[in-house]
Amino acid sequence: MQNRSHESAPRVVVVLLNWESADETAAAVASVQAMDYSNFSILVVDNGSRDDSVARLRPLTEKGVELILSPINTGYTGGCNLGMRRALELGAQYVWLLNNDAVVDPGTLSSIVALAETDSTIGLVTPQIAALNEDRLTFAGGVVSMKERLYNETHDPAVAEEWNARYPDCGLVIGTAMLVRAELIRRIGVLDTRFFAYFEDIDYSVRSTQAGFRNVVDRNSVVHHLEKNRNTKPFEIKPHYWYYTARNESRFWRKHLGLSRSMRQTWYSFNGFLRHHNRLRSRPESAHAILAGLWDGWMNRGGPYHRGVKMPAIPAALVAFYSHRKALQPRPAESL
């Protein structure tokens, strides 16, 4: 694919969020600067780092990178929102929210912008996501529908295509490398800061489709990113991830369906995270983080994770009783 000239290519602002990870951010900036797209700029938001990140990142400004400093950690949502608002001030036609631990190929931005430009109703675009230093896909597409009360992701392109055919207006993108049309931001606003981190991209996908836009996956590009697979590598995942995902999944359903209509999805979510909790008994901080996240989700609380947070004693005892009873129930006989 041949790139358009600087004058005709849509203006893109690439937003990277840093929190005490200057080496990763600098590496991500270097990979972005090597892209072949002709009309982009880079914006790094430091999200209240308490280490020497700012001093280490400041030299990037000599290479044309803009650095925004937040005095406090406002979460993934708050930090990205600072970047999105600044990007609009700079006249961006697209904002590319890119995780600072992602690795991009030179043609990635050219490919996803070209896809977005094929249809003005495309609000969000993501490349496929692969594991770091591997060709194995971890995200090939997804579906989210409040009408069907459905949310799912897949690493299989064939499954993703099947879902896309079945639910053409219910596309899901994830925030690892999410290209956002500026008109969509002006229409629906920025990310929901009540999520703080995780599930804000699922929420944004829903808000995009509700505003009449489509969310699509670019089959011609791949971004590599450190995998957080809670099913195959739960012990490698940090407690804050467990807290936010357990909390925000139930809050997501409650936000879009209301308290009563979200009960079934919340119950499924609870049982799923309870299985993870039981697997992580040898990691007490992670196990407690799951229960605390479930509790705060039920209470509809937002905000940051605090290390050592726990579910209150009485509901924790009830959860333990339910978990024990469930473990004693006989499993259904396997079909031959």
C-alpha positions in Angstrom: 0.0 0.0 0.0 1.5 3.4 -1.0 1.2 6.2 1.5 -0.5 9.4 0.7 1.4 12.7 0.9 1.7 14.6 4.2 -0.8 17.1 3.0 -3.5 14.6 2.1 -3.0 12.0 4.9 -5.4 12.6 7.9 -3.7 14.1 10.9 -3.1 11.4 13.6 -2.0 12.1 17.2 -0.5 9.0 18.9 -1.1 9.0 22.6 1.1 6.9 24.9 0.5 6.8 28.7 3.5 6.4 31.0 3.4 5.4 34.7 6.8 4.7 36.2 7.9 2.7 33.0 10.1 5.2 31.2 12.2 2.4 29.4 9.0 0.8 27.9 7.6 4.2 26.9 10.9 5.3 25.2 11.0 2.0 23.3 7.4 2.4 22.2 8.1 5.9 21.0 11.1 4.7 19.0 9.0 2.1 17.3 6.3 4.6 16.5 8.8 7.1 15.1 9.9 4.4 12.7 6.4 4.1 11.1 5.9 4.9 7.5 2.8 7.1 8.0 3.4 10.6 6.8 1.2 12.8 9.1 1.4 12.0 12.8 2.7 13.4 16.0 3.4 11.7 19.4 2.0 12.7 22.7 3.3 11.1 25.9 1.2 11.6 29.1 3.0 10.9 32.3 0.4 9.8 34.8 1.7 11.1 38.1 4.9 8.9 38.2 6.7 9.1 41.5 10.0 7.8 40.1 12.4 9.6 37.7 10.2 9.0 34.6 9.7 12.6 33.8 13.4 13.4 33.8 14.1 10.4 31.6 11.4 11.1 29.2 12.0 14.9 28.8 14.8 14.4 26.2 12.1 13.0 23.9 10.7 16.5 23.5 13.9 17.3 21.5 12.7 14.8 18.9 9.3 16.4 18.5 7.4 14.4 21.2 5.0 16.4 23.3 5.0 15.6 27.1 2.0 16.2 29.3 2.4 15.9 33.0 -0.4 14.9 35.3 0.2 15.7 39.0 -1.6 12.6 40.1 -2.3 9.1 38.7 -5.7 9.4 37.2 -5.8 5.8 35.9 -5.7 4.6 32.3 -8.9 6.5 31.6 -7.9 9.8 33.0 -4.4 9.8 31.5 -5.8 8.9 28.0 -8.5 11.5 28.3 -5.8 14.2 28.8 -4.2 13.0 25.6 -7.4 12.8 23.7 -8.4 16.3 24.6 -5.0 17.7 23.7 -5.1 15.8 20.4 -8.4 17.5 19.5 -6.8 20.9 20.3 -4.0 20.0 17.9 -6.5 19.3 15.1 -6.3 15.5 15.0 -8.6 13.7 12.7 -7.8 10.5 14.5 -6.3 9.7 17.9 -4.4 6.4 18.3 -4.4 5.2 21.9 -1.3 2.9 22.1 -0.2 1.0 25.1 3.4 1.9 26.0 4.4 -1.8 26.2 3.2 -2.5 22.6 5.5 -3.1 19.6 4.3 -1.8 16.3 5.4 -2.5 12.7 6.2 0.4 10.4 3.1 0.0 8.3 0.6 -0.4 11.2 -0.8 3.1 11.3 -1.0 3.4 7.6 -3.1 0.3 7.4 -5.6 1.1 10.2 -6.1 4.7 9.0 -6.6 3.4 5.4 -9.3 1.1 6.7 -11.0 3.9 8.7 -11.0 6.2 5.7 -13.1 3.7 3.7 -16.2 4.5 5.7 -17.0 7.6 7.7 -19.2 5.6 10.0 -16.2 3.6 11.3 -15.6 5.0 14.8 -13.0 2.7 16.2 -10.3 0.5 14.5 -7.8 -1.9 16.1 -5.2 -4.1 14.5 -5.1 -7.7 15.5 -3.1 -8.2 18.7 -0.4 -10.9 19.1 1.7 -12.1 22.0 4.9 -10.3 22.5 7.8 -11.9 20.5 5.3 -14.5 19.0 3.1 -14.8 16.0 0.3 -16.2 18.1 -2.8 -14.0 18.0 -4.4 -13.1 21.4 -7.2 -10.9 19.9 -8.7 -11.2 16.5 -12.1 -9.6 17.2 -15.1 -9.6 19.5 -18.7 -8.8 19.9 -20.6 -6.8 22.4 -24.4 -6.2 22.4 -26.6 -4.9 25.1 -29.7 -6.1 23.1 -28.3 -9.7 23.2 -26.6 -9.1 26.6 -23.5 -10.5 25.0 -19.8 -9.8 25.3 -17.0 -12.1 24.0 -13.6 -12.0 22.5 -11.6 -14.4 20.4 -8.1 -15.1 19.1 -9.4 -17.0 16.1 -10.0 -14.9 12.9 -12.5 -17.4 11.6 -14.6 -17.1 14.7 -14.3 -13.3 14.6 -15.6 -13.3 11.0 -18.5 -15.5 11.9 -19.4 -13.1 14.8 -19.1 -10.1 12.5 -21.5 -11.7 10.0 -24.0 -12.6 12.7 -23.7 -9.3 14.6 -22.6 -6.7 12.0 -23.4 -3.7 14.2 -21.9 -5.1 17.5 -18.2 -5.0 16.8 -15.8 -4.8 19.8 -12.3 -3.4 19.9 -9.8 -3.4 22.8 -7.7 -0.5 24.0 -4.2 -1.9 23.3 -3.9 0.0 20.0 -7.3 1.7 19.5 -7.6 4.2 16.7 -10.4 6.7 17.5 -12.1 8.9 14.9 -12.1 12.5 16.3 -15.7 13.0 15.3 -16.6 10.1 17.6 -14.9 11.8 20.5 -16.8 15.0 19.8 -20.0 13.0 19.6 -19.8 10.7 22.7 -17.0 12.3 24.8 -13.9 10.7 26.2 -13.3 7.5 28.2 -15.4 6.9 31.4 -13.1 7.7 34.3 -15.2 5.7 36.7 -13.6 2.5 35.3 -10.1 3.9 36.1 -8.6 1.0 34.2 -9.9 -2.0 32.3 -13.3 -2.4 30.6 -13.2 1.3 29.6 -12.5 0.0 26.0 -15.5 -2.4 26.1 -17.6 0.5 27.4 -16.3 2.8 24.6 -17.2 0.2 22.0 -20.8 0.1 23.2 -21.0 3.9 23.3 -19.6 4.0 19.8 -22.2 1.7 18.3 -25.0 3.4 20.2 -24.0 6.6 18.5 -24.3 5.0 15.1 -20.6 4.2 14.4 -19.0 0.8 13.6 -16.0 -0.8 15.3 -13.7 -2.9 13.2 -10.6 -5.0 13.3 -7.9 -4.6 10.6 -7.0 -8.0 9.3 -3.9 -6.6 7.6 -2.0 -5.4 10.6 -0.8 -6.9 13.9 0.5 -5.2 17.1 2.5 -7.3 19.6 1.7 -6.8 23.2 2.5 -8.6 26.5 -0.2 -11.1 27.1 -2.3 -11.2 30.3 -4.0 -14.6 30.0 -5.9 -15.2 33.2 -6.8 -18.7 32.1 -3.4 -20.1 31.2 -1.0 -17.9 33.3 -3.0 -16.6 36.3 0.0 -16.6 38.6 1.9 -14.1 36.4 -0.9 -11.5 36.7 -0.6 -8.7 39.2 -3.3 -8.2 41.9 -4.4 -4.8 40.6 -5.5 -6.5 37.3 -7.7 -8.9 39.2 -9.3 -6.2 41.2 -10.1 -3.9 38.3 -11.4 -6.7 36.0 -13.6 -8.3 38.7 -15.0 -4.9 39.7 -15.5 -3.3 36.3 -17.2 -6.2 34.6 -20.2 -6.0 36.9 -20.1 -2.2 36.8 -20.1 -2.4 33.0 -23.2 -4.5 32.8 -24.9 -2.4 35.5 -24.1 0.9 33.7 -25.7 -0.3 30.4 -28.5 -2.6 31.6 -29.4 -1.2 35.0 -29.3 -3.0 38.3 -32.2 -5.5 37.8 -31.5 -6.4 34.1 -27.8 -6.9 34.8 -28.2 -9.5 37.5 -27.7 -12.5 35.2 -24.5 -11.2 33.7 -23.3 -10.2 37.1 -23.9 -13.7 38.4 -22.0 -15.3 35.5 -19.2 -12.8 36.1 -19.1 -13.6 39.9 -18.9 -17.4 39.3 -16.1 -16.9 36.7 -14.0 -14.8 39.0 -14.7 -17.2 41.9 -13.0 -19.9 39.9 -10.0 -17.7 39.5 -10.1 -16.9 43.2 -10.0 -20.5 44.1 -7.1 -21.2 41.8 -5.1 -18.3 43.4 -5.4 -19.3 47.0 -1.6 -19.6 47.1 -1.4 -16.0 46.1 -3.4 -14.3 48.9 -3.0 -10.8 47.6 -4.5 -11.7 44.2 -7.2 -13.8 45.8 -8.2 -10.9 48.1 -8.1 -8.5 45.2 -10.7 -10.5 43.3 -13.1 -10.6 46.2 -12.5 -6.9 46.9 -13.1 -6.1 43.2 -16.4 -8.1 43.2 -17.6 -6.3 46.3 -16.7 -2.8 45.0 -18.4 -3.8 41.7 -21.6 -4.7 43.5 -21.4 -1.5 45.5 -20.8 0.4 42.1 -17.6 2.0 43.4 -14.9 3.4 41.2 -11.4 4.7 41.8 -7.9 3.2 42.1 -6.9 -0.1 43.6 -5.3 0.0 47.1 -2.9 -2.8 48.0 -4.2 -5.0 50.7 -7.9 -4.1 50.2 -10.3 -6.9 51.1 -13.9 -7.8 50.9 -15.7 -7.2 54.2 -15.7 -10.2 56.6 -19.4 -11.1 56.5 -19.8 -11.2 52.6 -16.4 -12.9 52.4 -17.7 -15.6 54.7 -20.8 -16.0 52.6 -18.8 -16.3 49.5 -16.5 -18.9 51.1 -19.6 -20.9 52.2 -21.1 -20.8 48.7 -17.7 -21.8 47.2 -17.4 -24.7 49.5 -20.9 -25.9 48.8 -20.4 -25.6 45.1 -17.2 -27.6 45.3 -19.1 -30.4 47.0 -21.7 -30.7 44.3 -21.1 -33.6 41.9 -20.1 -32.7 38.4 -22.3 -33.7 35.5 -21.3 -37.0 33.8 -19.2 -36.5 30.7 -20.9 -37.5 27.5 -19.2 -40.2 25.5 
